[in-house]
Amino acid sequence: MSLHSYTVAQNTTENPRQTEYRLFAQVTRALLESQKEDSKSPLAKAVHWNRRLWLALQADCAMESNVLPDETRAGIISLAIWVDKHSRKVLRGEAKIEPLIDVNRSIMEGLSA
């Protein structure tokens, strides 16, 4: 089976929570792997990927058509803002990456519940 066929099959069998979980797992794995590298490039790529994921979540939660409860949407938006600020500190060498990993893992736990 080609990669495209696999991706199409996967996308048709996953529900949105499963897709979000898979994305968080991939990004979190990249964050973890970046810690093993001597180069800053993998760290920067992983942190930027994580920021893009959170920015997408923030934009989705800001839409009035989002069906999540207002309190949940506000919490996700607040987390996204924190992720952006902390990510900039990580990239400047002023903070550790572990809190980003911890937040992602907490979200993954919620998605798998």
N, CA, C and O atoms as CSV, one atom per row, in Angstrom:
chain,resi,resn,atom,element,x,y,z
A,1,MET,N,N,0.849,-1.167,0.000
A,1,MET,CA,C,0.000,0.000,0.000
A,1,MET,C,C,0.900,1.236,0.000
A,1,MET,O,O,1.866,1.294,0.760
A,2,SER,N,N,0.595,2.216,-0.838
A,2,SER,CA,C,1.402,3.425,-0.897
A,2,SER,C,C,1.162,4.277,0.345
A,2,SER,O,O,0.175,4.095,1.059
A,3,LEU,N,N,2.073,5.202,0.589
A,3,LEU,CA,C,1.939,6.088,1.745
A,3,LEU,C,C,0.653,6.897,1.643
A,3,LEU,O,O,-0.042,7.086,2.641
A,4,HIS,N,N,0.333,7.374,0.445
A,4,HIS,CA,C,-0.902,8.150,0.250
A,4,HIS,C,C,-2.126,7.312,0.600
A,4,HIS,O,O,-3.033,7.790,1.282
A,5,SER,N,N,-2.155,6.079,0.140
A,5,SER,CA,C,-3.291,5.201,0.433
A,5,SER,C,C,-3.414,4.950,1.928
A,5,SER,O,O,-4.517,4.935,2.475
A,6,TYR,N,N,-2.284,4.754,2.581
A,6,TYR,CA,C,-2.287,4.537,4.027
A,6,TYR,C,C,-2.837,5.766,4.745
A,6,TYR,O,O,-3.661,5.645,5.652
A,7,THR,N,N,-2.381,6.947,4.338
A,7,THR,CA,C,-2.830,8.185,4.963
A,7,THR,C,C,-4.324,8.386,4.772
A,7,THR,O,O,-5.021,8.774,5.709
A,8,VAL,N,N,-4.825,8.128,3.571
A,8,VAL,CA,C,-6.255,8.265,3.302
A,8,VAL,C,C,-7.041,7.293,4.173
A,8,VAL,O,O,-8.055,7.666,4.762
A,9,ALA,N,N,-6.578,6.046,4.259
A,9,ALA,CA,C,-7.266,5.043,5.082
A,9,ALA,C,C,-7.257,5.444,6.550
A,9,ALA,O,O,-8.262,5.294,7.245
A,10,GLN,N,N,-6.138,5.949,7.015
A,10,GLN,CA,C,-6.023,6.364,8.411
A,10,GLN,C,C,-6.968,7.524,8.704
A,10,GLN,O,O,-7.646,7.533,9.732
A,11,ASN,N,N,-7.013,8.494,7.809
A,11,ASN,CA,C,-7.856,9.667,8.026
A,11,ASN,C,C,-9.341,9.333,8.000
A,11,ASN,O,O,-10.138,10.027,8.632
A,12,THR,N,N,-9.723,8.288,7.284
A,12,THR,CA,C,-11.140,7.941,7.231
A,12,THR,C,C,-11.563,7.085,8.420
A,12,THR,O,O,-12.757,6.970,8.697
A,13,THR,N,N,-10.611,6.484,9.128
A,13,THR,CA,C,-10.962,5.633,10.264
A,13,THR,C,C,-10.768,6.322,11.610
A,13,THR,O,O,-11.279,5.840,12.621
A,14,GLU,N,N,-10.050,7.429,11.647
A,14,GLU,CA,C,-9.817,8.142,12.902
A,14,GLU,C,C,-10.935,9.144,13.170
A,14,GLU,O,O,-11.450,9.786,12.255
A,15,ASN,N,N,-11.297,9.262,14.441
A,15,ASN,CA,C,-12.191,10.358,14.806
A,15,ASN,C,C,-11.314,11.566,15.155
A,15,ASN,O,O,-10.101,11.410,15.301
A,16,PRO,N,N,-11.891,12.760,15.293
A,16,PRO,CA,C,-11.072,13.951,15.549
A,16,PRO,C,C,-10.181,13.847,16.789
A,16,PRO,O,O,-9.045,14.321,16.771
A,17,ARG,N,N,-10.676,13.239,17.854
A,17,ARG,CA,C,-9.852,13.083,19.065
A,17,ARG,C,C,-8.635,12.210,18.786
A,17,ARG,O,O,-7.540,12.495,19.270
A,18,GLN,N,N,-8.822,11.147,18.007
A,18,GLN,CA,C,-7.704,10.266,17.670
A,18,GLN,C,C,-6.678,11.005,16.814
A,18,GLN,O,O,-5.472,10.834,16.992
A,19,THR,N,N,-7.161,11.817,15.895
A,19,THR,CA,C,-6.258,12.593,15.049
A,19,THR,C,C,-5.461,13.582,15.893
A,19,THR,O,O,-4.248,13.708,15.727
A,20,GLU,N,N,-6.139,14.281,16.795
A,20,GLU,CA,C,-5.447,15.220,17.673
A,20,GLU,C,C,-4.434,14.499,18.556
A,20,GLU,O,O,-3.322,14.990,18.753
A,21,TYR,N,N,-4.806,13.347,19.083
A,21,TYR,CA,C,-3.883,12.569,19.911
A,21,TYR,C,C,-2.642,12.190,19.097
A,21,TYR,O,O,-1.513,12.335,19.566
A,22,ARG,N,N,-2.865,11.705,17.879
A,22,ARG,CA,C,-1.744,11.294,17.025
A,22,ARG,C,C,-0.814,12.471,16.745
A,22,ARG,O,O,0.407,12.322,16.793
A,23,LEU,N,N,-1.385,13.639,16.452
A,23,LEU,CA,C,-0.562,14.821,16.193
A,23,LEU,C,C,0.242,15.217,17.428
A,23,LEU,O,O,1.435,15.507,17.329
A,24,PHE,N,N,-0.409,15.229,18.586
A,24,PHE,CA,C,0.318,15.550,19.817
A,24,PHE,C,C,1.417,14.526,20.084
A,24,PHE,O,O,2.505,14.893,20.527
A,25,ALA,N,N,1.150,13.260,19.822
A,25,ALA,CA,C,2.164,12.219,20.031
A,25,ALA,C,C,3.364,12.444,19.114
A,25,ALA,O,O,4.509,12.314,19.548
A,26,GLN,N,N,3.111,12.777,17.862
A,26,GLN,CA,C,4.205,13.011,16.915
A,26,GLN,C,C,5.037,14.224,17.318
A,26,GLN,O,O,6.267,14.170,17.309
A,27,VAL,N,N,4.368,15.313,17.670
A,27,VAL,CA,C,5.080,16.532,18.062
A,27,VAL,C,C,5.854,16.305,19.357
A,27,VAL,O,O,7.002,16.732,19.480
A,28,THR,N,N,5.234,15.639,20.311
A,28,THR,CA,C,5.895,15.388,21.590
A,28,THR,C,C,7.108,14.482,21.402
A,28,THR,O,O,8.144,14.686,22.034
A,29,ARG,N,N,6.978,13.489,20.537
A,29,ARG,CA,C,8.123,12.628,20.231
A,29,ARG,C,C,9.265,13.460,19.637
A,29,ARG,O,O,10.427,13.252,19.987
A,30,ALA,N,N,8.946,14.390,18.749
A,30,ALA,CA,C,9.973,15.250,18.159
A,30,ALA,C,C,10.639,16.121,19.230
A,30,ALA,O,O,11.852,16.325,19.202
A,31,LEU,N,N,9.845,16.630,20.167
A,31,LEU,CA,C,10.422,17.417,21.263
A,31,LEU,C,C,11.374,16.566,22.103
A,31,LEU,O,O,12.465,17.013,22.457
A,32,LEU,N,N,10.957,15.342,22.417
A,32,LEU,CA,C,11.805,14.435,23.199
A,32,LEU,C,C,13.086,14.092,22.449
A,32,LEU,O,O,14.173,14.124,23.025
A,33,GLU,N,N,12.963,13.770,21.178
A,33,GLU,CA,C,14.128,13.400,20.372
A,33,GLU,C,C,15.099,14.572,20.220
A,33,GLU,O,O,16.311,14.371,20.143
A,34,SER,N,N,14.570,15.788,20.179
A,34,SER,CA,C,15.437,16.960,19.991
A,34,SER,C,C,16.388,17.149,21.169
A,34,SER,O,O,17.440,17.770,21.021
A,35,GLN,N,N,16.029,16.623,22.329
A,35,GLN,CA,C,16.892,16.737,23.503
A,35,GLN,C,C,18.142,15.877,23.376
A,35,GLN,O,O,19.143,16.135,24.045
A,36,LYS,N,N,18.094,14.868,22.531
A,36,LYS,CA,C,19.219,13.948,22.371
A,36,LYS,C,C,20.247,14.468,21.376
A,36,LYS,O,O,21.346,13.922,21.279
A,37,GLU,N,N,19.899,15.519,20.635
A,37,GLU,CA,C,20.765,16.039,19.581
A,37,GLU,C,C,21.723,17.093,20.131
A,37,GLU,O,O,21.384,17.846,21.043
A,38,ASP,N,N,22.927,17.130,19.558
A,38,ASP,CA,C,23.893,18.160,19.928
A,38,ASP,C,C,23.601,19.472,19.210
A,38,ASP,O,O,23.925,20.550,19.707
A,39,SER,N,N,22.997,19.369,18.055
A,39,SER,CA,C,22.678,20.539,17.245
A,39,SER,C,C,21.400,21.207,17.751
A,39,SER,O,O,20.520,20.542,18.297
A,40,LYS,N,N,21.304,22.510,17.569
A,40,LYS,CA,C,20.099,23.257,17.965
A,40,LYS,C,C,19.001,23.148,16.911
A,40,LYS,O,O,17.842,23.452,17.197
A,41,SER,N,N,19.344,22.724,15.709
A,41,SER,CA,C,18.364,22.672,14.620
A,41,SER,C,C,17.178,21.756,14.923
A,41,SER,O,O,16.037,22.176,14.729
A,42,PRO,N,N,17.398,20.515,15.393
A,42,PRO,CA,C,16.243,19.666,15.716
A,42,PRO,C,C,15.363,20.270,16.813
A,42,PRO,O,O,14.140,20.136,16.768
A,43,LEU,N,N,15.970,20.925,17.787
A,43,LEU,CA,C,15.212,21.575,18.850
A,43,LEU,C,C,14.338,22.682,18.267
A,43,LEU,O,O,13.147,22.764,18.567
A,44,ALA,N,N,14.931,23.522,17.443
A,44,ALA,CA,C,14.175,24.627,16.848
A,44,ALA,C,C,13.032,24.106,15.990
A,44,ALA,O,O,11.921,24.634,16.053
A,45,LYS,N,N,13.286,23.082,15.192
A,45,LYS,CA,C,12.234,22.516,14.338
A,45,LYS,C,C,11.098,21.941,15.174
A,45,LYS,O,O,9.926,22.164,14.871
A,46,ALA,N,N,11.442,21.203,16.223
A,46,ALA,CA,C,10.415,20.586,17.070
A,46,ALA,C,C,9.604,21.646,17.812
A,46,ALA,O,O,8.382,21.541,17.908
A,47,VAL,N,N,10.273,22.653,18.330
A,47,VAL,CA,C,9.574,23.715,19.062
A,47,VAL,C,C,8.658,24.491,18.119
A,47,VAL,O,O,7.531,24.823,18.487
A,48,HIS,N,N,9.126,24.782,16.915
A,48,HIS,CA,C,8.282,25.498,15.949
A,48,HIS,C,C,7.083,24.649,15.533
A,48,HIS,O,O,5.983,25.177,15.372
A,49,TRP,N,N,7.277,23.359,15.361
A,49,TRP,CA,C,6.169,22.460,15.017
A,49,TRP,C,C,5.126,22.465,16.145
A,49,TRP,O,O,3.922,22.526,15.897
A,50,ASN,N,N,5.614,22.399,17.372
A,50,ASN,CA,C,4.718,22.431,18.527
A,50,ASN,C,C,3.942,23.755,18.573
A,50,ASN,O,O,2.741,23.770,18.842
A,51,ARG,N,N,4.638,24.855,18.310
A,51,ARG,CA,C,3.969,26.165,18.297
A,51,ARG,C,C,2.893,26.223,17.219
A,51,ARG,O,O,1.814,26.769,17.451
A,52,ARG,N,N,3.173,25.670,16.049
A,52,ARG,CA,C,2.178,25.668,14.965
A,52,ARG,C,C,0.946,24.862,15.359
A,52,ARG,O,O,-0.181,25.263,15.066
A,53,LEU,N,N,1.157,23.725,16.023
A,53,LEU,CA,C,0.029,22.918,16.485
A,53,LEU,C,C,-0.830,23.721,17.460
A,53,LEU,O,O,-2.053,23.757,17.331
A,54,TRP,N,N,-0.198,24.351,18.417
A,54,TRP,CA,C,-0.937,25.128,19.411
A,54,TRP,C,C,-1.586,26.361,18.796
A,54,TRP,O,O,-2.677,26.750,19.210
A,55,LEU,N,N,-0.941,26.975,17.825
A,55,LEU,CA,C,-1.541,28.119,17.135
A,55,LEU,C,C,-2.804,27.693,16.395
A,55,LEU,O,O,-3.798,28.420,16.387
A,56,ALA,N,N,-2.765,26.512,15.773
A,56,ALA,CA,C,-3.949,25.989,15.083
A,56,ALA,C,C,-5.078,25.727,16.075
A,56,ALA,O,O,-6.237,26.033,15.795
A,57,LEU,N,N,-4.741,25.163,17.228
A,57,LEU,CA,C,-5.755,24.932,18.265
A,57,LEU,C,C,-6.340,26.252,18.763
A,57,LEU,O,O,-7.549,26.374,18.960
A,58,GLN,N,N,-5.473,27.225,18.960
A,58,GLN,CA,C,-5.919,28.534,19.425
A,58,GLN,C,C,-6.872,29.164,18.411
A,58,GLN,O,O,-7.923,29.685,18.785
A,59,ALA,N,N,-6.511,29.117,17.144
A,59,ALA,CA,C,-7.364,29.691,16.099
A,59,ALA,C,C,-8.703,28.970,16.036
A,59,ALA,O,O,-9.747,29.603,15.877
A,60,ASP,N,N,-8.675,27.648,16.160
A,60,ASP,CA,C,-9.917,26.872,16.119
A,60,ASP,C,C,-10.812,27.214,17.309
A,60,ASP,O,O,-12.026,27.352,17.158
A,61,CYS,N,N,-10.220,27.348,18.473
A,61,CYS,CA,C,-11.006,27.663,19.677
A,61,CYS,C,C,-11.550,29.088,19.652
A,61,CYS,O,O,-12.537,29.383,20.326
A,62,ALA,N,N,-10.927,29.965,18.893
A,62,ALA,CA,C,-11.397,31.344,18.802
A,62,ALA,C,C,-12.598,31.490,17.865
A,62,ALA,O,O,-13.270,32.521,17.869
A,63,MET,N,N,-12.861,30.468,17.073
A,63,MET,CA,C,-13.985,30.527,16.136
A,63,MET,C,C,-15.302,30.294,16.876
A,63,MET,O,O,-15.398,29.416,17.734
A,64,GLU,N,N,-16.300,31.082,16.537
A,64,GLU,CA,C,-17.602,30.925,17.183
A,64,GLU,C,C,-18.250,29.590,16.852
A,64,GLU,O,O,-19.087,29.100,17.611
A,65,SER,N,N,-17.873,29.000,15.731
A,65,SER,CA,C,-18.458,27.720,15.324
A,65,SER,C,C,-17.912,26.539,16.126
A,65,SER,O,O,-18.426,25.427,16.008
A,66,ASN,N,N,-16.873,26.766,16.942
A,66,ASN,CA,C,-16.306,25.699,17.762
A,66,ASN,C,C,-17.341,25.269,18.797
A,66,ASN,O,O,-17.919,26.104,19.493
A,67,VAL,N,N,-17.571,23.957,18.893
A,67,VAL,CA,C,-18.632,23.436,19.767
A,67,VAL,C,C,-18.167,23.113,21.190
A,67,VAL,O,O,-18.978,22.701,22.019
A,68,LEU,N,N,-16.892,23.290,21.480
A,68,LEU,CA,C,-16.421,23.049,22.845
A,68,LEU,C,C,-17.035,24.078,23.792
A,68,LEU,O,O,-17.360,25.191,23.379
A,69,PRO,N,N,-17.192,23.705,25.061
A,69,PRO,CA,C,-17.690,24.675,26.043
A,69,PRO,C,C,-16.750,25.885,26.128
A,69,PRO,O,O,-15.540,25.756,25.941
A,70,ASP,N,N,-17.318,27.050,26.410
A,70,ASP,CA,C,-16.525,28.281,26.469
A,70,ASP,C,C,-15.344,28.165,27.425
A,70,ASP,O,O,-14.253,28.653,27.128
A,71,GLU,N,N,-15.554,27.524,28.566
A,71,GLU,CA,C,-14.482,27.374,29.557
A,71,GLU,C,C,-13.327,26.536,28.995
A,71,GLU,O,O,-12.160,26.854,29.223
A,72,THR,N,N,-13.649,25.486,28.274
A,72,THR,CA,C,-12.622,24.634,27.662
A,72,THR,C,C,-11.872,25.404,26.587
A,72,THR,O,O,-10.644,25.350,26.515
A,73,ARG,N,N,-12.610,26.114,25.760
A,73,ARG,CA,C,-11.980,26.913,24.703
A,73,ARG,C,C,-11.037,27.949,25.305
A,73,ARG,O,O,-9.920,28.135,24.821
A,74,ALA,N,N,-11.489,28.624,26.360
A,74,ALA,CA,C,-10.657,29.639,27.009
A,74,ALA,C,C,-9.393,29.014,27.595
A,74,ALA,O,O,-8.312,29.599,27.513
A,75,GLY,N,N,-9.526,27.836,28.180
A,75,GLY,CA,C,-8.367,27.145,28.733
A,75,GLY,C,C,-7.350,26.776,27.669
A,75,GLY,O,O,-6.146,26.922,27.876
A,76,ILE,N,N,-7.832,26.301,26.532
A,76,ILE,CA,C,-6.928,25.933,25.436
A,76,ILE,C,C,-6.237,27.175,24.884
A,76,ILE,O,O,-5.041,27.146,24.591
A,77,ILE,N,N,-6.985,28.262,24.742
A,77,ILE,CA,C,-6.386,29.510,24.257
A,77,ILE,C,C,-5.319,29.999,25.233
A,77,ILE,O,O,-4.248,30.433,24.808
A,78,SER,N,N,-5.596,29.933,26.531
A,78,SER,CA,C,-4.604,30.341,27.540
A,78,SER,C,C,-3.352,29.472,27.471
A,78,SER,O,O,-2.230,29.976,27.541
A,79,LEU,N,N,-3.554,28.168,27.332
A,79,LEU,CA,C,-2.404,27.266,27.197
A,79,LEU,C,C,-1.605,27.580,25.939
A,79,LEU,O,O,-0.375,27.562,25.965
A,80,ALA,N,N,-2.289,27.864,24.849
A,80,ALA,CA,C,-1.604,28.176,23.591
A,80,ALA,C,C,-0.747,29.431,23.737
A,80,ALA,O,O,0.367,29.491,23.217
A,81,ILE,N,N,-1.261,30.422,24.438
A,81,ILE,CA,C,-0.486,31.647,24.672
A,81,ILE,C,C,0.739,31.333,25.526
A,81,ILE,O,O,1.835,31.821,25.252
A,82,TRP,N,N,0.547,30.509,26.572
A,82,TRP,CA,C,1.680,30.119,27.414
A,82,TRP,C,C,2.715,29.338,26.604
A,82,TRP,O,O,3.915,29.579,26.733
A,83,VAL,N,N,2.250,28.397,25.764
A,83,VAL,CA,C,3.165,27.598,24.939
A,83,VAL,C,C,3.993,28.514,24.044
A,83,VAL,O,O,5.198,28.307,23.895
A,84,ASP,N,N,3.367,29.514,23.454
A,84,ASP,CA,C,4.091,30.438,22.583
A,84,ASP,C,C,5.168,31.188,23.361
A,84,ASP,O,O,6.307,31.286,22.902
A,85,LYS,N,N,4.822,31.715,24.528
A,85,LYS,CA,C,5.791,32.464,25.337
A,85,LYS,C,C,6.926,31.569,25.824
A,85,LYS,O,O,8.096,31.946,25.763
A,86,HIS,N,N,6.571,30.383,26.308
A,86,HIS,CA,C,7.600,29.475,26.821
A,86,HIS,C,C,8.497,28.984,25.683
A,86,HIS,O,O,9.703,28.820,25.868
A,87,SER,N,N,7.917,28.754,24.527
A,87,SER,CA,C,8.703,28.299,23.373
A,87,SER,C,C,9.771,29.320,23.004
A,87,SER,O,O,10.905,28.954,22.694
A,88,ARG,N,N,9.410,30.596,23.039
A,88,ARG,CA,C,10.402,31.635,22.733
A,88,ARG,C,C,11.546,31.604,23.746
A,88,ARG,O,O,12.707,31.797,23.384
A,89,LYS,N,N,11.217,31.362,25.010
A,89,LYS,CA,C,12.259,31.267,26.035
A,89,LYS,C,C,13.153,30.056,25.787
A,89,LYS,O,O,14.370,30.136,25.952
A,90,VAL,N,N,12.550,28.936,25.393
A,90,VAL,CA,C,13.334,27.729,25.097
A,90,VAL,C,C,14.296,28.010,23.948
A,90,VAL,O,O,15.471,27.649,24.018
A,91,LEU,N,N,13.808,28.643,22.908
A,91,LEU,CA,C,14.643,28.921,21.739
A,91,LEU,C,C,15.780,29.888,22.060
A,91,LEU,O,O,16.832,29.841,21.422
A,92,ARG,N,N,15.575,30.766,23.043
A,92,ARG,CA,C,16.634,31.689,23.469
A,92,ARG,C,C,17.561,31.061,24.509
A,92,ARG,O,O,18.530,31.690,24.935
A,93,GLY,N,N,17.270,29.831,24.917
A,93,GLY,CA,C,18.089,29.161,25.919
A,93,GLY,C,C,17.794,29.608,27.337
A,93,GLY,O,O,18.603,29.383,28.238
A,94,GLU,N,N,16.643,30.241,27.549
A,94,GLU,CA,C,16.279,30.768,28.865
A,94,GLU,C,C,15.356,29.843,29.650
A,94,GLU,O,O,15.049,30.113,30.811
A,95,ALA,N,N,14.915,28.759,29.029
A,95,ALA,CA,C,13.986,27.841,29.703
A,95,ALA,C,C,14.207,26.430,29.176
A,95,ALA,O,O,14.777,26.225,28.104
A,96,LYS,N,N,13.745,25.481,29.947
A,96,LYS,CA,C,13.833,24.061,29.581
A,96,LYS,C,C,12.648,23.673,28.706
A,96,LYS,O,O,11.605,24.326,28.731
A,97,ILE,N,N,12.819,22.613,27.941
A,97,ILE,CA,C,11.771,22.125,27.047
A,97,ILE,C,C,10.757,21.233,27.775
A,97,ILE,O,O,9.638,21.053,27.295
A,98,GLU,N,N,11.136,20.682,28.918
A,98,GLU,CA,C,10.287,19.720,29.623
A,98,GLU,C,C,8.866,20.213,29.903
A,98,GLU,O,O,7.927,19.432,29.748
A,99,PRO,N,N,8.662,21.475,30.309
A,99,PRO,CA,C,7.278,21.908,30.537
A,99,PRO,C,C,6.395,21.818,29.284
A,99,PRO,O,O,5.200,21.544,29.393
A,100,LEU,N,N,6.966,22.045,28.111
A,100,LEU,CA,C,6.196,21.893,26.871
A,100,LEU,C,C,5.787,20.436,26.679
A,100,LEU,O,O,4.660,20.142,26.282
A,101,ILE,N,N,6.710,19.542,26.964
A,101,ILE,CA,C,6.429,18.107,26.854
A,101,ILE,C,C,5.350,17.711,27.859
A,101,ILE,O,O,4.434,16.955,27.534
A,102,ASP,N,N,5.465,18.227,29.078
A,102,ASP,CA,C,4.477,17.905,30.120
A,102,ASP,C,C,3.073,18.369,29.742
A,102,ASP,O,O,2.104,17.637,29.944
A,103,VAL,N,N,2.957,19.571,29.198
A,103,VAL,CA,C,1.647,20.086,28.787
A,103,VAL,C,C,1.069,19.210,27.682
A,103,VAL,O,O,-0.109,18.852,27.722
A,104,ASN,N,N,1.892,18.866,26.698
A,104,ASN,CA,C,1.411,18.008,25.611
A,104,ASN,C,C,0.944,16.655,26.140
A,104,ASN,O,O,-0.092,16.137,25.722
A,105,ARG,N,N,1.713,16.095,27.058
A,105,ARG,CA,C,1.318,14.798,27.624
A,105,ARG,C,C,-0.002,14.898,28.385
A,105,ARG,O,O,-0.824,13.983,28.330
A,106,SER,N,N,-0.202,15.992,29.085
A,106,SER,CA,C,-1.471,16.185,29.800
A,106,SER,C,C,-2.635,16.259,28.823
A,106,SER,O,O,-3.697,15.689,29.073
A,107,ILE,N,N,-2.442,16.950,27.726
A,107,ILE,CA,C,-3.488,17.034,26.702
A,107,ILE,C,C,-3.750,15.648,26.119
A,107,ILE,O,O,-4.901,15.273,25.894
A,108,MET,N,N,-2.690,14.894,25.877
A,108,MET,CA,C,-2.843,13.539,25.336
A,108,MET,C,C,-3.634,12.658,26.301
A,108,MET,O,O,-4.478,11.869,25.876
A,109,GLU,N,N,-3.363,12.793,27.596
A,109,GLU,CA,C,-4.124,12.019,28.590
A,109,GLU,C,C,-5.605,12.356,28.513
A,109,GLU,O,O,-6.456,11.468,28.567
A,110,GLY,N,N,-5.907,13.641,28.386
A,110,GLY,CA,C,-7.298,14.055,28.272
A,110,GLY,C,C,-7.957,13.542,27.004
A,110,GLY,O,O,-9.127,13.160,27.015
A,111,LEU,N,N,-7.208,13.535,25.915
A,111,LEU,CA,C,-7.761,13.054,24.644
A,111,LEU,C,C,-8.004,11.549,24.662
A,111,LEU,O,O,-8.892,11.050,23.970
A,112,SER,N,N,-7.211,10.826,25.460
A,112,SER,CA,C,-7.365,9.368,25.484
A,112,SER,C,C,-8.390,8.905,26.518
A,112,SER,O,O,-8.726,7.722,26.570
A,113,ALA,N,N,-8.884,9.821,27.333
A,113,ALA,CA,C,-9.855,9.454,28.380
A,113,ALA,C,C,-11.223,9.155,27.792
A,113,ALA,O,O,-12.154,8.830,28.529
